[in-house]
Amino acid sequence: MKALDFDLPYGVSANAAYVRTMRGIALSKTGRAYRAEVGRIIKELGIDKNVECRLELTVELYCPDKRRRDIDNLIKPLLDALEAANVFVNDEQFDSIHITRAGYEKPGRMRVTIKERVEFDSLNWALQNCS
């Protein structure tokens, strides 16, 4: 799989994307709007892979301002939106997730890189490279 590398608008937090209802957890109006926007951008970029391999995600966040933010709250809505846009089959495929606050710029954005995870046998590496 060739790495996918693209920009998305700054995401919504899990707190804003999901609401508790009498039937359980549901996507909020804000969450639905974000999912639709991500879907539109992915379609414009021509990404419709539905890849099935093990994956690695890297996200560089460019926050819209310098307010304190829990950057980990952006990952679940992002992955759910990308899954809904058929970028991959299921967000369970991610074995590695890296998120970095890379800077500040208005209106904010997320630089997303998705690539196939290369298997790494840490035990064999350690046996061969450590004394």
Helices and strands as residue ranges (DSSP letters): E 4-9, H 14-17, E 18-21, E 24-27, H 29-45, E 55-63, G 71-74, H 75-84, G 91-93, E 94-104, E 109-116, H 122-129
